[in-house]
């Protein structure tokens, strides 16, 4: 699918990130589109949430670096619709069906997702963190999200759009660094 992420902070101009994403959970391949003249590298990101590993692959240099993923990375991948939701301990989640809709050229069901995380504390009441997201799940794509909107803790609005989505199984080699590339981890 083509990926467009729009970040709208309260005090600055919005930022737009685009790319292509391939998923075969728990593995993800993200190819950020290179902006001409911005000095960015031609790179891809390979995520493996089973092994808790991300590989940042630099195509022109034929090298890659491995980075260990944490639960924050997993949470972000779930928020962005890259991998299915998996509730963590002390987490309660519920979906509220809002309406049938149309998003990014797909008939969809708009859902409000509420997550409540209770963090136990000694001698004080439990801290409750609440989070809400809007998910447009495409009915013709087996419920895959085609649009997601949520708010970050700094009040930045995140809008994710997935376009040109297909249900094909990607080639497993897409989730590995190309043959002959050197692993320069740790660096």
C-alpha positions in Angstrom: 0.0 0.0 0.0 1.0 3.6 -0.5 1.4 5.3 2.8 0.8 9.0 3.7 1.3 10.2 7.2 0.3 13.8 8.0 1.4 15.2 11.4 -0.3 18.4 12.4 1.3 19.9 15.5 -0.3 22.8 17.4 2.5 25.2 17.1 4.3 24.4 13.8 3.6 23.7 10.2 2.3 20.2 9.3 4.7 17.5 8.1 3.9 14.9 5.5 5.8 11.6 5.2 5.1 9.3 2.3 6.2 5.9 1.3 5.2 2.3 0.4 4.5 -0.4 3.0 4.4 -4.2 2.7 3.0 -6.2 5.6 3.2 -9.9 6.5 2.6 -9.6 10.2 4.7 -9.6 12.3 7.0 -8.4 9.5 6.8 -5.0 7.9 8.8 -3.3 5.1 8.6 0.4 4.9 10.1 2.3 2.0 10.1 6.1 2.6 9.7 8.0 -0.6 12.8 10.1 -1.2 12.3 13.8 -1.6 14.6 15.2 -4.3 17.2 17.7 -3.0 16.5 17.1 0.7 19.7 15.1 1.3 17.9 12.0 2.5 19.3 8.5 2.0 17.8 5.9 -0.3 16.8 3.5 2.5 14.2 1.0 3.6 13.1 -0.1 7.1 12.5 -3.8 7.8 10.6 -4.5 11.0 10.3 -7.9 12.7 8.0 -7.7 15.7 8.4 -11.4 16.5 12.2 -11.0 16.9 11.8 -7.3 18.2 14.3 -6.1 15.5 14.4 -3.3 13.0 16.9 -3.2 10.2 17.6 0.1 8.5 18.9 -0.7 5.1 20.9 1.9 3.0 20.6 0.8 -0.6 23.3 2.9 -2.2 25.9 1.9 0.4 24.8 -1.8 0.5 24.9 -1.7 4.3 22.4 -2.1 7.1 22.1 -1.5 10.9 20.0 -3.6 13.3 18.1 -1.8 16.1 16.3 -3.6 18.9 12.6 -2.7 19.1 10.8 -2.1 22.4 7.1 -2.1 23.4 6.8 1.5 22.4 7.7 0.5 18.8 5.1 -2.3 18.9 2.5 0.1 20.2 3.2 2.6 17.4 3.0 -0.2 14.8 -0.4 -1.2 16.3 -1.6 2.5 16.3 -0.5 2.9 12.7 -2.3 -0.3 11.6 0.9 -2.1 10.6 0.3 -5.1 12.9 -2.8 -6.4 14.7 -3.7 -5.1 18.1 -2.4 -7.2 21.0 -3.5 -6.0 24.4 -0.7 -5.6 27.0 -1.3 -6.4 30.6 -3.6 -3.9 32.4 -5.0 -2.8 29.0 -8.7 -2.6 28.2 -9.8 -1.9 24.6 -13.1 -1.5 23.0 -14.3 -0.7 19.5 -17.4 1.4 18.9 -18.9 1.2 15.4 -19.8 4.7 14.4 -21.1 4.4 10.8 -20.6 2.9 7.4 -18.5 5.3 5.3 -16.2 5.5 2.3 -12.4 6.2 2.7 -9.6 6.2 0.2 -11.8 4.6 -2.5 -13.1 1.8 -0.3 -16.4 1.1 1.4 -15.5 1.2 5.1 -16.7 1.0 8.6 -15.7 3.9 10.8 -14.8 2.7 14.3 -13.8 4.6 17.4 -11.1 2.6 19.3 -10.8 3.4 23.0 -7.8 2.0 25.0 -7.5 2.4 28.7 -4.2 1.4 30.4 -4.1 1.1 34.2 -0.7 1.6 35.7 -0.6 0.2 39.2 1.0 2.4 41.8 2.0 1.8 45.4 0.0 3.9 48.0 -1.8 5.9 45.3 -4.7 5.2 43.1 -3.9 3.6 39.7 -3.0 6.0 37.0 -5.3 5.6 34.0 -4.1 6.5 30.5 -6.8 6.8 27.9 -6.4 7.0 24.2 -8.8 7.3 21.3 -8.3 6.5 17.6 -10.6 6.6 14.6 -10.2 3.7 12.2 -11.8 3.3 8.8 -11.7 -0.5 8.1 -12.3 -1.4 4.5 -15.0 -4.0 4.1 -13.7 -5.0 0.7 -10.2 -5.6 2.2 -11.1 -7.9 5.0 -11.2 -5.0 7.5 -7.7 -3.6 6.8 -7.5 0.0 7.9 -7.3 2.5 5.0 -7.4 5.7 7.2 -6.5 6.2 10.9 -6.6 9.4 13.0 -5.2 9.8 16.5 -3.8 12.4 18.8 -0.3 12.2 20.3 0.5 13.2 23.9 1.9 16.6 22.7 -1.5 17.3 21.0 -0.2 16.6 17.5 -2.8 15.1 15.3 -1.7 12.1 13.2 -3.6 11.2 10.0 -2.6 8.0 8.2 -3.9 7.2 4.8 -3.3 3.9 3.0 -4.0 3.9 -0.7 -3.6 1.3 -3.5 -4.0 -1.5 -1.0 -3.9 -5.1 -2.3 -4.3 -8.4 -0.4 -1.5 -10.2 -2.1 1.1 -12.1 0.0 4.4 -10.3 -0.5 7.5 -12.3 -1.4 9.3 -13.2 1.9 12.6 -11.9 0.5 11.1 -8.3 0.8 11.5 -8.6 4.6 15.3 -9.4 4.5 18.3 -7.2 3.6 19.4 -7.9 0.0 22.1 -10.5 -0.4 25.6 -9.1 -0.2 24.7 -6.2 2.1 27.0 -5.8 5.1 25.6 -5.7 8.7 27.4 -2.9 10.5 25.7 -3.4 13.8 26.4 -2.3 16.4 27.8 1.0 15.3 
